[in-house]
Amino acid sequence: MKEILKSLAEGKISIEECETLLKAENIRELDELAKFDTSRKDRTGFPEAILADSKDYEDLLTIVKRYFEKEELDDSSIELKENIIVTRLSKERFELLKKDLAYLFDKEIKLDYNKQAKILIIYKDSLINFNPEYGKIGLLTAGTSDIPIAEEAKVIVEQGGCEVISSYDIGVAGIHRLFPQIAYMVEEDVSAFIVCAGMEGALPSVVAGLVDVPVIAVPTSVGYGIGADGKAALYAMLQSCAPGLSVVNIDNGFGAGVCALTIAKNIAKKVKISKE
């Protein structure tokens, strides 16, 4: 890193080249198991998130604590540059973390747990900071059983600084409920739609046939018989004839959220460049 900055100071490389080289250097540093990736947002546009599911609790706690070890806890004014996101965290594990991280509360570090999304946000100054340049994302679910996955997507989009307009339980079983909600979201000029559905997974195809922005389909593990574990919904979405429909894995609200956020950010970037 010093060599790169030295080259910049000596005029051997441009600011743009320096930025690219520093990003590459960040990637080369990712050689330690379970190292907290503080540079991920610089490379990918979205901060590090910790998947709690399948991790041993002690390993999970160590990963979170390792971040704060670099923040010099003896300093009463910790600057938490990015909110820490912990996904797929059960209520029981959250209670354990709240107890084991209690020493951070004196440093004005706060915890916000969304029990539907099973996501913990560790933050200091602000839970959500919307960037008006990013526009909005529309979020729909076919049924109430799909809400936990939709909430996961919503938290991720909001943590990225983009506003979400959501409407739940408007599936094809009562399709008359769908059209007013889509019309409202179109009027609000959403950059993309995230549509979560289980059972036969028809809703994303319907939405994609009505709008002119990207639609991200999320099959959920809601169903029984041939639809068990979300496989029927996944196959139906992959087989859709509606144009502009992209599909993420079963129950992958996180991936859908990051995808929608990336779309919104890139649209904002192009608008900004065109204005300049």
Secondary structure, DSSP 8 states (H G I E B T S, - for coil): -HHHHHHHHTTSS-HHHHHHHHHHHHHHT--STT---TTHHHHHSS--EEE-TTS-HHHHHHHHHHHHHTT-TTSSS----S-EEEES--HHHHHHHHHHTGGGGGGT-EEEEETTTTEEEEESS-S----GGG-EEEEEESSGGGHHHHHHHHHHHHHTT-EEEEE-S--GGGGGGHHHHHHHHHHTT-SEEEEEE-TT--HHHHHHTT-SS-EEEEE-S---GGGGGGHHHHHHHHT---TTEEE--TT-HHHHHHHHHHHHHHHHHHHHHHH-
